[in-house]
Amino acid sequence: MAINRRDFLKSTAAGAAGALVTPYFFHRTALAADTVDVGVLFSQTGGLSIIEKSLSDATLMAIQEINDSGGVLGKQINPIVEDGASDPKTYNEKASKLVISDKVPTVFGSYTSASRKAVLPVFEKRRNLYFYPTYYEGFECSKNVVYTGAVPNQQLSNFIPWIIENLGKKKFFIVGSNYIYPREMAKVCKILIEGNGAEWVADEYLELGHSEWGAMVNKIKSSGCDVVLSNVVGDSVVAFYREFKNQGLTHDKLPICATVTSEIEIAAMGPEYAVGSYTSFPYFQAIDTDLNKAFIERYRMFVNDPKAVTHHALESSYFQVYLWKQALEKAGEATPEAIRAGVMGQEYDAPNGHVKIDPENLHTFLTPRIAEWLPDGQGKIVDDYGEPIRPLPYVAYGETEDTLFCTEKGLDTSKLKG
């Protein structure tokens, strides 16, 4: 019988507390325990909680579904939930607690690249395993991270040419939040913009969480651009789009084309502020399949909200738990090394379509899509590749399917320098 998030958290609280007293150690007999402990590390508080609470909920929903179906290898999954508090330092501390004190064999977590970078040393030093669900800028090759969100060739390589060819836009104003993801994505954007015969007229940033967008929107108005490429993140997205409309700008004449704005930010700002703008993601709630419709309904039931929206990072947070389950069943033991070996090449029919973990770079095959935002807050899918494509985390630096930079052996820095 399905239960909601509140009931699920109550039922797992005792187990999580127990894990703090009797840490879970890695060894071949670990599955003799009644449960398999995992970490769930997302921001429940702070400016990024607008997104990250939903990622946590999707993770817990998948865990509940698996438990209701008999668990993994006959064991129940016990989530130990921690709050990253929208702060990289806190993320590092909580990751250390989960890996060192709780000794979980896997952590599902984080949204921003800043938080991923903050926890990465913990997982690499301790040889633990981190499942990261968010689209990101690439330029990373770790044997201790499974990346289930889009990389630039699955989000920008289709988007920039489409903007130029279908919208007829040639002058890009690039704007983002001031940290690694938006700055690295801007590098990819510039390469693609110039390579497709267009130009970028500005590349500007405001601090993560910044809410005063008046001066920046004035810069956009006076720049001579005919399209805005937005890498703005978190609740700043809401303030940006509202100020954009408040200053009289409309998306039919000067569209915002975003790599971050999803259904959840649209709902937070009000759909009227985004109508006619665009986003590129592998997943949209508007995907018209029975599998996705059923997923949406189950999620709404789990969070006890009939109007809750789903989005790309949420959906990745959900399906990556199933990939982990399959990997653990293949491995037969709950150690990071065994799960990592088991996850290579795993495939799953997710709400976005068929996905597969690339055995070379531990990133995910995904299907690129572009959507235009409508008055009801949903995206109308205007471009769809129709099939998943291989993840190339170093595409901006010349990586191709025939010349991989990141492989099972690690990063080939000689290719990177070239």
C-alpha positions, 0 to 999 in steps of 0.5 A, a space after each residue: 500500500 502506498 504511503 506519503 512522504 510524512 508517513 515514510 519519514 516517520 517509519 524510517 526515523 527510528 532506523 536512521 537514528 539506530 544507524 548513528 549508534 551502530 554504524 554500517 560497515 562495508 564487508 562481504 557479510 554486510 547484507 546479513 543486516 536487515 537493512 541497507 543504509 544509504 545517505 540522502 543529502 539535499 538542502 531542506 533549508 536555504 535558498 536552494 531548498 526551492 528545488 532540492 526538497 523535491 529531489 529529496 522527496 523523489 529519492 525517498 519515493 523511489 526508496 519507498 517503492 522499492 521497499 514496498 516491492 520487497 527491497 533489494 536482495 530481500 533487504 529494506 533500504 534505510 535512508 539517512 536524511 541530512 540537510 545540506 542547508 544550501 551551503 557547500 561547507 555544510 554539504 562537506 560536513 554532512 557527507 563526511 558524517 554519512 561516509 565516515 560515521 554512518 558508513 553508508 555505501 552510497 549517498 544520493 545527493 546535491 543539486 549545484 556543482 558547488 555542493 558536488 565539488 564540496 563533497 567530492 574529496 570525501 568520496 574520492 578519499 574514502 572510495 565511496 559512491 555518490 549518485 548526482 542527479 543534476 544536469 551539470 557543466 561537465 569537465 569532471 571524470 570521477 570513479 566515485 560519482 554516478 552522474 544521472 543528469 544531462 551534460 552539455 552535449 545533451 542540453 546545449 549542443 542541440 539548444 544553441 543551433 536550434 535558437 539560431 535556426 528556428 528563432 532567428 536569433 544571432 546576438 546572445 546575452 549570457 547571464 548566470 549565477 556566480 559559481 562554477 556551473 553557470 561560468 562553465 556552461 557559458 564557456 560551452 555556450 560561447 563555443 557553440 554560439 561562435 561555431 554556429 555563426 552567431 555572437 555573444 554580446 555580454 557574459 554577466 553574473 550575480 551572486 547565487 540567491 541574488 534577488 535585485 535584478 533591476 540593474 542587470 535587466 537594464 544592461 540586457 535592454 541596452 546591450 543590443 542582444 536579441 536573445 538571453 541565454 540564462 544559466 541563473 540558478 535557484 530562487 534567483 530565477 524567480 526574481 530575474 523573470 519577474 523583473 524581466 517582465 516588470 521592465 516591459 520585456 516580452 519573450 516573443 521579442 526577446 526570449 529567455 532561453 534557459 538551461 536551468 528554469 524548470 517546472 518548479 521555478 515556473 510554478 514559483 514565479 507564476 507562469 505568466 512571467 515565463 510564457 514564450 520562453 524556452 528551456 532545454 532538458 531531457 525531461 519535462 512533465 509534459 512528456 506524453 507517455 503512460 509511464 510518465 503520467 503514472 510517475 507524476 500521479 505517484 509523486 503527487 500522492 507521495 508529497 500529498 499535493 495534487 498540483 505538485 510539478 515534476 522536473 528533470 533533476 527530480 526525475 533523475 533523482 528518482 530513476 537513479 535509485 532504481 539504477 542503484 538497486 539493479 547495480 546492488 542486485 548484480 553486485 550481490 554485496 553492499 560495498 561502494 566498489 561492488 556497486 560501482 562495478 555493478 552500475 556500469 552499463 545498467 539500463 532502465 526505462 525511466 519517465 523520460 525514456 530509456 536511460 543507460 549508464 555509460 560504462 566508460 565515464 559513469 554518466 547517463 545516456 539521455 534524450 535531448 528535448 527543448 520546450 516552450 513555456 505555456 500559460 498553464 506553467 507546462 512546457 510544450 515540447 518543440 524539439 525532441 531527439 527521439 532517442 538517448 545520446 551518449 554523454 560527453 562531459 568534455 564536449 566543449 574541449 573537443 571530446 567526441 564519441 570516437 575520441 573519449 577523454 573520460 574512460 574507465 581508466 580515468 581522464 586522458 589529460 593528453 587529449 584534454 591539453 590538445 
